[in-house]
Amino acid sequence: MNLMVAVDERWGIGKDGDLLRRISTDMKRFRAMTTGNVLILGRKTLESFPNKKPLPNREHIVLTQNLGYQAEGVTLCHSIEELPQLLKGFGDKEVFVAGGGSVYEQLLPLCEKAYVTKIHDTYPADTFFPNLDELPEWEIVDEGEALEDEGIKFSFVLYQKKR
Ligand SMILES: NC(=O)c1ccc[n+]([C@@H]2O[C@H](COP(=O)([O-])OP(=O)(O)OC[C@H]3O[C@@H](n4cnc5c(N)ncnc54)[C@H](OP(=O)(O)O)[C@@H]3O)[C@@H](O)[C@H]2O)c1
């Protein structure tokens, strides 16, 4: 499985249950890469989506410890241990870990590639992603060019786990 995340220069990813910034170029890329595929996300990230609803045209596996939790149009998963069996039901679809902080942290060891949108700025944040530059098992394989959207500078950086 792979992951997609948008980080600022301090690897901040969220504040008060929401993203730090919305970059439409990044959102479009996220949609293009994940449509038709499978997202794994935490319950809090699902609830940060518009109307707390899953995104169209993608399968969602939502982690929650709450056995009574109900959400329409998603597959619930109550522990990381349950995941491999659940994923077998999704055949050959590509699987993307889509946050938030707690889910990235737990599933990072299972990921091969990290599609990191690096925002060239810092914002107040309360949720962070592990700094991949400090983890020896990860390396950058594509730096990505500097881009700008509505005044926000960013780049798409691809990290890969060393073989
Ligand atoms: N920048 C980005 O790319 C990006 C992407 C996604 C999210 N975010 C941001 O990240 C923040 C949310 O992250 P977060 O860490 O607070 O929440 P989260 O990871 O989205 O969700 C946490 C919840 O997931 C469930 N969970 C996590 N691990 C589990 C496990 N092993 N077994 C069962 N359930 C498990 C629990 O739900 P229950 O409490 O129901 O048990 C837990 O409270 C928001 O600010 C969001 O906007 C940023």
The ligand as an ORCA input file, in Angstrom:
! r2SCAN-3c Opt
* xyz 0 1
  N      -2.620     16.901      5.318
  C      -3.161     15.750      4.961
  O      -2.807     15.186      3.934
  C      -4.217     15.127      5.840
  C      -4.874     13.976      5.429
  C      -5.845     13.425      6.278
  C      -6.145     14.034      7.489
  N      -5.489     15.150      7.845
  C      -5.779     15.819      9.117
  O      -5.437     14.949     10.192
  C      -6.244     15.307     11.312
  C      -6.921     14.057     11.832
  O      -5.947     13.127     12.279
  P      -6.127     12.363     13.678
  O      -4.874     11.622     13.957
  O      -6.623     13.341     14.691
  O      -7.368     11.413     13.385
  P      -7.577     10.203     12.338
  O      -6.297      9.414     12.219
  O      -8.216     10.701     11.105
  O      -8.671      9.352     13.113
  C      -8.394      8.859     14.386
  C      -9.438      7.840     14.743
  O      -9.300      6.684     13.916
  C      -9.616      5.529     14.665
  N      -8.432      4.665     14.765
  C      -7.134      5.013     14.632
  N      -6.346      3.928     14.773
  C      -7.167      2.873     14.989
  C      -6.953      1.487     15.197
  N      -5.715      0.945     15.224
  N      -8.025      0.694     15.386
  C      -9.288      1.200     15.357
  N      -9.550      2.512     15.151
  C      -8.506      3.336     14.985
  C     -10.085      6.009     16.039
  O     -11.468      6.264     15.891
  P     -12.512      6.186     17.131
  O     -12.194      7.367     18.006
  O     -13.845      6.285     16.474
  O     -12.265      4.866     17.810
  C      -9.324      7.317     16.177
  O      -9.892      8.213     17.100
  C      -7.235     16.344     10.827
  O      -6.764     17.634     11.161
  C      -7.229     16.140      9.330
  O      -7.617     17.296      8.612
  C      -4.534     15.727      7.053
*
